[in-house]
Each structure stands twice: as structure tokens, then as C-alpha cells.
Amino acid sequence: MRQLREEFPDTWLHTHLSENLNEVAWVKSLWPEHEHYLDVYHHYRLTGERSVFAHGIHLADAEWQCLHETGSALAFCPTSNLFLGSGLFRLPACWQNKVRMGIGSDVGAGTTFSMLRTLGEAYKVSQLQSYRLRASEAFYHATLGGARALRLDEKIGNFQPGKEADFVVIDPAVTPLQRLRSGRCKDIYEQLFVLMTLGDERNISETWVNGERVWGDAAAQ
């Protein structure tokens, strides 16, 4: 991997980091000379602005510092972490240590590809740690925050003029419960909270990629 990274420095690297305690102990048994799990990647020059590490649940202070100093990012995969019982991701630590982070679904143990469902699980993970994940912050991590984690925020992530038009069109009330809750919302923030706690793939009516509709009602304009 180090050789490939050096040969193709513009490519992205994505791999696991400290998902569970057994994994951390296993890595330590393989590389006892290194200070911590992330230090192994750092030693082989696999950290950096185009490196995104999944999970990052059991991180030491020195690892948070290394992530910040190297510009590496984390992918928070709440459905996977809860399904496996891996632990609780410390979202506030990302802000405290100025580490970029995006929301991930995980390809293995993740239980859904729906970003709305995933945000709902992220909210629960945060609540279990007495951290209130506001809807505005959650949707930031799922959009511009994720783009920044990938260093793609100059191209995607929001509706700033000149960026690629990658977005979804959402129907905020497609189930009886959503309609009931949405009808009581006082502002956009309450509406987003309903979406992230009760929403799923049924709320997505259209998907657009680079300004072209790739899924949804062909008659919609």
C-alpha cells in the first residue's frame, strides 16, 4: 500500500481504524514497536489529506492528534458499530481535535444504505453519550462535512454556484407518522429532526448527479 500511495499520491485511501478493542489488541500484537494503531499507518505513510479511516471508536489522545496534524479524516458508521457492538463513536472529539469526519454506511456490517436511517442511528449513539446531535449538525456531516472529509468540498457538498449538482429531492412526509410529526414542526430545524429520526429511503423522490436526474419520476421537473 505504501508503494501504491507513493506512486499514485492523488488517489484516496480508505481502511479500518480502531473499530473494536480486539482489533486494537491484535494490531498491537503484530506491531508492538509502534505507539498505537494509527502509528502503524503513519509509519508507512498512509495518513494524509486523502486518507479516510472508518470507525475510529477506540482512539488514544495521540491518535486524535495524529489525525489532526496529518489532515486525515474519519468515517462514522453508526449502524455498523451498533450492530456489532463495537462501541460508541465520540463525535464531539472530532470538533475538539479539529478532525474532519463524514457519515458512512459501511459495506459489511452496516444495516442500511439510507443516509436518513444512518443519521437516526448517529443520533442514538450521541444520545447514549449525553451529546445532543442537532439536525443541522447531522445533515452537515452527511453533506458538506462528508465532502470536506474527502477533500471534495470545492466540487460537491452544497449548492454553492459552480459546484457539481449532486443532490436528492426529499418528500418530508410519506408515512402517517411523518405527516403527523411534520404537521407540528415550527421551523426547518424541527422538520430536519423528524427526517433524521423517522426518515428512510421512501422519502427520496429523486436523485440527481452532476445536474442530471438519474432516479425518480421522469415526468417531474
DAQUIMO-V817170 format. One record per residue. RES is the residue in three letters. SS is DSSP state (h for helix, s for strand, l for the rest). PSI is psi as a letter, one per 30 degrees, with the letter a starting at -180 (* if undefined). Layout:
# DAQUIMO-V817170
((RES;SS;PSI) (RES;SS;PSI))
This chain:
# DAQUIMO-V817170
((MET;l;e) (ARG;h;e) (GLN;h;e) (LEU;h;e) (ARG;h;e) (GLU;h;e) (GLU;h;e) (PHE;l;i) (PRO;l;f) (ASP;l;f) (THR;l;l) (TRP;l;l) (LEU;s;k) (HIS;s;k) (THR;s;l) (HIS;s;l) (LEU;s;j) (SER;l;h) (GLU;l;e) (ASN;l;l) (LEU;h;e) (ASN;h;e) (GLU;h;e) (VAL;h;e) (ALA;h;e) (TRP;h;e) (VAL;h;e) (LYS;h;e) (SER;h;f) (LEU;h;e) (TRP;l;i) (PRO;l;f) (GLU;l;f) (HIS;l;k) (GLU;l;e) (HIS;l;l) (TYR;h;e) (LEU;h;f) (ASP;h;f) (VAL;h;e) (TYR;h;e) (HIS;h;e) (HIS;h;e) (TYR;l;g) (ARG;l;h) (LEU;l;g) (THR;l;l) (GLY;l;l) (GLU;l;f) (ARG;l;g) (SER;s;k) (VAL;s;j) (PHE;s;k) (ALA;s;k) (HIS;s;d) (GLY;l;h) (ILE;l;e) (HIS;l;i) (LEU;l;k) (ALA;l;l) (ASP;h;e) (ALA;h;e) (GLU;h;e) (TRP;h;e) (GLN;h;e) (CYS;h;e) (LEU;h;e) (HIS;h;e) (GLU;h;e) (THR;h;f) (GLY;l;g) (SER;l;l) (ALA;s;l) (LEU;s;l) (ALA;s;j) (PHE;s;j) (CYS;l;i) (PRO;h;e) (THR;h;e) (SER;h;e) (ASN;h;e) (LEU;h;e) (PHE;h;e) (LEU;h;f) (GLY;l;h) (SER;l;f) (GLY;l;a) (LEU;l;k) (PHE;l;k) (ARG;l;i) (LEU;h;e) (PRO;h;f) (ALA;h;f) (CYS;h;e) (TRP;h;e) (GLN;h;e) (ASN;h;g) (LYS;l;h) (VAL;l;k) (ARG;s;k) (MET;s;k) (GLY;s;l) (ILE;s;k) (GLY;l;l) (SER;l;f) (ASP;l;k) (VAL;l;f) (GLY;l;d) (ALA;l;f) (GLY;l;k) (THR;l;f) (THR;l;l) (PHE;l;f) (SER;l;k) (MET;h;e) (LEU;h;e) (ARG;h;e) (THR;h;e) (LEU;h;e) (GLY;h;e) (GLU;h;e) (ALA;h;e) (TYR;h;e) (LYS;h;e) (VAL;h;e) (SER;h;e) (GLN;h;e) (LEU;l;f) (GLN;l;g) (SER;l;h) (TYR;l;k) (ARG;l;j) (LEU;l;j) (ARG;l;l) (ALA;h;e) (SER;h;e) (GLU;h;e) (ALA;h;e) (PHE;h;f) (TYR;h;e) (HIS;h;e) (ALA;h;f) (THR;l;c) (LEU;h;e) (GLY;h;e) (GLY;h;e) (ALA;h;e) (ARG;h;e) (ALA;h;e) (LEU;l;g) (ARG;l;h) (LEU;l;g) (ASP;l;f) (GLU;l;f) (LYS;l;e) (ILE;l;l) (GLY;l;f) (ASN;l;a) (PHE;l;g) (GLN;l;k) (PRO;l;k) (GLY;l;f) (LYS;l;l) (GLU;l;k) (ALA;l;i) (ASP;l;j) (PHE;s;l) (VAL;s;l) (VAL;s;k) (ILE;s;k) (ASP;l;j) (PRO;l;f) (ALA;l;i) (VAL;l;f) (THR;l;l) (PRO;h;e) (LEU;h;e) (GLN;h;e) (ARG;h;e) (LEU;h;e) (ARG;h;e) (SER;h;e) (GLY;l;f) (ARG;l;g) (CYS;l;k) (LYS;l;f) (ASP;l;l) (ILE;h;e) (TYR;h;e) (GLU;h;e) (GLN;h;e) (LEU;h;e) (PHE;h;e) (VAL;h;e) (LEU;h;e) (MET;h;f) (THR;h;f) (LEU;h;f) (GLY;l;l) (ASP;l;a) (GLU;h;f) (ARG;h;f) (ASN;h;f) (ILE;s;j) (SER;s;f) (GLU;s;l) (THR;s;k) (TRP;s;k) (VAL;s;k) (ASN;l;h) (GLY;l;g) (GLU;s;k) (ARG;s;k) (VAL;s;f) (TRP;s;k) (GLY;s;a) (ASP;l;j) (ALA;l;f) (ALA;l;f) (ALA;l;k) (GLN;l;*))
